C-alpha cells in the first residue's frame, strides 16, 4: 500500500475528529448548565480522557511528515502547507472574527488580531502546526537525523515537562510568558515540543513501533491507565479548567496515541465510505464546528438527561452540518483555500 494511503490514518483522522467535537460538546454542556461539585468533577475526568484529540492531531501531522520524507523535504513543501493550511486558517478565522465582532459589537480588526493572529480561539492548534512546518523546513536543512534521535525525544520531554510545570506553578514564569510572548501562551512551541519529536520519531520508525504495539498491546493499555492515574494523583486540579497544556498528561497522551493507532489499524472496511468522507473533511470540521456548535446544542440539549441519545445526536447533527456545508462548497474549486486540499484529493 502507498504510504500516503494507509487505511489506519483514514480511520484515525475520523476518530480524532469525533473526539474533538465530543470534547467541545461536553465543554458547552459545562458552560451552559450549572453542574454541582460532583458533576463538574466527573465531567472534568471524562473531558481529560478525551483531551487526547487535539494533541493527537498535532502528533499525527508530524508523524506523516517523517513517515513520507526521510532525508529531505520535497520542493514546495512549505509553500503547499502555507497555502492549504495557513490560508484556510486565516479565512475561517476571519469569518469567525467577523461573526464575533457582530455578536459582541466589537471592531472586526481588533477581534481578528486577538483571535486569529494571537491565537485566542479554538483554532490555535493550527499556529502550533505551522511552527512545526517551519521547524521541519529548518531541521531538514541542517540534519534530518535530529528528528529521529532518541536523545532529541528525551531532551524534548524534559524541556516540555519543565516548561509546563513552571508555567502552571510559578507565577513569575506565567507572567513572563504572558508579557513577552506576543501570542496566546497556548501556542508557544516549547509547550508542544515533545509532541513534535514524538511524532517525528514515530513516523520514522512507524512500522517497527506499530508492530511492537500490536504485540504488546496489554502493556500499552496498562501504561496508558497508569499514566492517567498518575495525572489524577499528582498535584491539585481545577475542575473547571480543562487543558491539554498540562505537564502531567504528556505520557498519557503518548500512550493513548499509540492505542489509537492500534485501534485504527483494526478496521479496513467498516463504514469505510462514511469514514473516508469524514477523514477528508476533518480539517474543515475542526475549523467550522465550534461556530455552529452553540446553536445546535440549544436543540440537542433537550436530550441531555438521556446521555445515550444526547451524545450521538449531538455528534450526528454537528458533524453532519459541517459535512453538508463542505460538500456544497467543494463544487467550487476556489474553496480548497477554505477547506484545504483533502476534499479535492479524490
JOKA-V657310 format. One record per helix or strand of 3 or more residues. SS is the DSSP state (H for helix, E for strand). FROM is the first residue (numbers start at 0). TO is the last residue. If there is no record, write none. Layout:
# JOKA-V657310
SS_FROM_TO + SS_FROM_TO
This chain:
# JOKA-V657310
H_2_4 + H_6_31 + H_36_49 + H_51_67 + H_76_103 + H_107_116 + H_123_141 + H_144_147 + H_149_168 + H_170_179 + H_184_186 + H_188_203 + H_205_214 + H_216_232 + H_246_263 + H_271_279 + H_281_302 + H_306_329 + H_332_338 + H_341_343
